[in-house]
């Protein structure tokens, strides 16, 4: 039992230390390369999973080597000490980096993005940043950090709360995890703040990317802001992609896209966090699975004022029915995305042909 505990302890420390390096260097480089070259999300995820597999195997081998050395009575004490010190020190360095977002986030020096006279979005603000916000007239900070992201985000939330209190500012905690939970309570809280806003607010998550863009959409809707942001924040765009996980994406012109049904991550990354006004589903509603997916989609979109429309249509629908749908879509708010479950389905390709023929 003691040897197992030592093995697991070494594996934990080596995994955390190596995982931080892999996240910051090869995974980030691969992700940037994938975005520049429009890799499909599935291909990007597979590349990341490959690094995860390498991390698991490599950290286990190092942990096993260290634990065997520790169990060897003839092994020199100084070498045993090195086996202990190396992963512990590297893990401490990794923890230090995670607790200092400015060191991890290469974009932390970029300008914040002002949504309105009352709301600005950006990355995690450290004490110096909070002092600057106070001088600029901000009255409160809205933090989207989540206590479940341990140990980093709870500690960072406490630190920014203390720093804000020293400046006479409030920190309003609205924890958000877009791809894990439905965030209903947080969404309702943010809407209430926007409706009754009486000060100037700085809204942030950890790196100032996906979560703040979800918040941005809510703020725009409640504030009645219709202008599209050309954000310096690296906001995802469907125009940067050629495929979703379930198939190809086709731009039909005029901010109309034909795609497969997005996964939950794709929904929050490319539909909710951007500027889509409408989602249209081509589904055979006699199929129980299609009905369940439609209910799921409606739940994902209802809190973001994205209009969701389902056309009950079978895969082998005739030309007249497809043309009716195409005519209806032309009258809808844009930008919009229309999808079947897979974009290579017969009904999706028939819609593509009917819609494009009249453009």
Secondary structure, DSSP 8 states (H G I E B T S, - for coil): -HHHHHHHHHHHHHHHHHHHHHIIIIIHHHHHHHHHTT--HHHHHHHHHHHHHHHHHHHHHHHHHHHHHHH-TTS-HHHHHHHHHHHHHHHHHHHHHHT-HHHH-TTTTS--EE-SSSEEEES---HHHHHHHHHTT--EEEE---TTSTTHHHHHHHHHHHHHHHTT-EEEE----TTTS--HHHHHHHHHHHHT--S-EEEE-SSSSHHHHHHHHHHHHHHT--S----SS----GGG-SEETTEE-EE-SSSEEEEE---HHHIIIIIITTT--EEEEEE-TTSHHHHHHHHHHHHHHGGGT-EEEEEE--TT--HHHHHHHHHHHHTS-SSEEEEESSTTSHHHHHHHHHHHHT-
